[in-house]
Amino acid sequence: MGSVVGEKITRTIEYGTAERCAVVIIAASGGARMYEGMLSLMQMAKTSGALAQHAHERLPYISVLTNPTTAGVMASYASLGDVIIAEPRSMIGFAGPRVIKETTHQELPERWFDRHDCASQKTARRNQPIAQLLCYYAVNVGEASLARPSKAKEGVPQPPLTYKEALAWLYRLQRFGIKLGLENIRRLLAELHVDLRGTRVIHVAGTNGKGSVCAMIDSICRAQGYRTSMFISPHLVTFRERIHVNGEMISEDAVANSLTTIRNLVGDWDPHPTFFEVTTALALKYFSEVKLDVVILETGIGGRLDATNAIQSDVSVITRIDFDHEQWLGNTLAEIASEKAGIIKRGVPVVASPQRPEAEKVIRARAAECEAPLKFVPEPYDRSPIALRGDHQKQNAALAIAAICAAKIAIDEQAIARGLARIDWPARFQMWDKRTIIDGAHNPAAVCVLAQTWREIFGDQNATLVLAVLSDKDLRGVCEALAPIADSVLLPKMRSERAADPEELAKIFENVVSVCRAGASPAGNRSRCRTISITQSVGEALNLARAKPTPILVTGSLHFAGEVLAHLRGKPSAFEECAQ
């Protein structure tokens, strides 16, 4: 069993666990580990570990053995079934006749494996066809297992998860995809007894700038002496970045303990909560258990049906709205704005950035419908320095200050100045060193702002562009917006199942005249254009970029920015890859 087979089987098992369904594997043959050596030997740990987690979730695994099933296949997964069914008169064992003969130096009797065969036939109801047996066990054993009450409800507590185990369980929930709606999250918050009464809740939606506004609100309030919490997404390097209390990330133990509680609670829920619903519940439960003055919540996608909208807020904040996540929010600006404006609640003040006419019309209509006081904030803040670079951050700062005031949180000018000067918000035109910029811009509107900021800082000097984008984004829009500031382009493979193919990005850039021109071909170039190069890794791309005299711009995705930051910090294994 080679590494490719081992990986496919492991992913199949993990998918069954995430979907809470029975896993059936029909095995044949075995051995051949010697062809890959140590890599093949490692597969047994992967497959058996995945099956152990599947069993831990009280889900059935049915193993079907055909002729022959031996060696590594037998040890790695075929012998680990809750129910094992064997094909009549099949050869089943850890080793085949040749290996046994060569090891023992003895002749084997004819039909030497009949004893194994008879034992397996007794287990499998001797004369029943294997297809009937498989259906019988898959339906009856599977349904019985899934219908059993969880251990927690039987009064037997399940063992607590470690941080890595908890994160593995949570990440597997991404298999459920994105399901917008508030029913599940409201049930979760009720059963977890989440209570944020006594705190001021600031809820932030929009397309671009949400994270920066949240960070500014948090920093200003802490500078004034308030105890704050913040929930944002996605993370860059570690999942813990999503949940902050007073500027500190949630601890690994707190994540593990809370996710253990939630896992035990939702094991038999149908529909099962999604990754983002569980993450939101984790954050809000954590916030409710500590003494806080201010809670800052960033929406995940949209607003109206986003899990964060289950909480009653004291002010609704809407940053600039543009095109992104169209498959969920709609294909027109008005449709997208309608989803974002869904965070507006009856009688709750609203502050918003200046918007395009279609979006502004929708926001005004929703505010009027909810009788919510509405204020647009047109003037940028320019009374003190801001740690985040770019003129657009002055607009974000003005919105953050207006939000704090609308929530009736008392602040003074000194706290505003201190807070804005101290913001540490990575991957927002972050200057890693004198010639390396990291920015998480990932849609055409954000990339246009990034290009403007580049010109503000670097003037006419163009960048060595290191770019990776998620496949569900507007790839052409992103590439065309970056082209005017690109001297050359490096396209590494990003560690994400959602990553766009670098070859596809190269084809887009090949049609952009300002990028594709005559010049020396860099190492690893596989494009028709000499200034575009596809690399196998982040490390290779950065090494090629450093060999050039121009400043470096790393961008295209917050996920990619996180991978690069982990690499630059010398801890690539610390990157906790996540698709959402």
Buried (B, 14 or more C-beta within 10 A) or exposed (E): BBBEBBEEBBEBBBBBBBBBBBBBBBBBBBBBBEEBEEEBBEBBEBBBBBBEBBBBBBBBBBBBBBBBBBBBBBBBBBBBBBBBBBBBBBBBBBBBBEBBBEEEEEEEEEEBBEEBBEEBBEEBEEEEEBEEBBEBBBEEBBEEBBEEEBBBEEEEEBEBBEBEBBBBBBBBBBBBEBBBBBEBBBBBBEBBEBEBEEBBBBBBBBBBBBBBBBBBBBBBBBBBEBBBBBBBBBBBBBBBBBBBBBEEBBBBEBBBBBBBBBBBBBBBEEEBBBBBBBBBBBBBBBBBBEEBBBBBBBBBBBBBBBBBBBBEBBBBBBBBBBBBBEEBBBEEBBBBBBBBBBBBBEEBBBBBBEBEEBBBBBBBBBBEEBEBEBBBBEEBBEEBEBBBBBEBBBBBBBBBBBBBBBBEBEBEEEBBBBBBEEBEBBBBBBEBEEBBBBBBBBBBBBBBBBBBBBEEBBEEEBBBBBBBBBEEBBBBBBBBBBBBBBBBBBBBBBBBEBBBEBEBBBBBBBEBEEBBEEEEEBEBBEBEBBBBBBBEBBBBBBEBBEEBEBBBBBBBBBBBBBBBBBBBEEEBEEBBBBBB
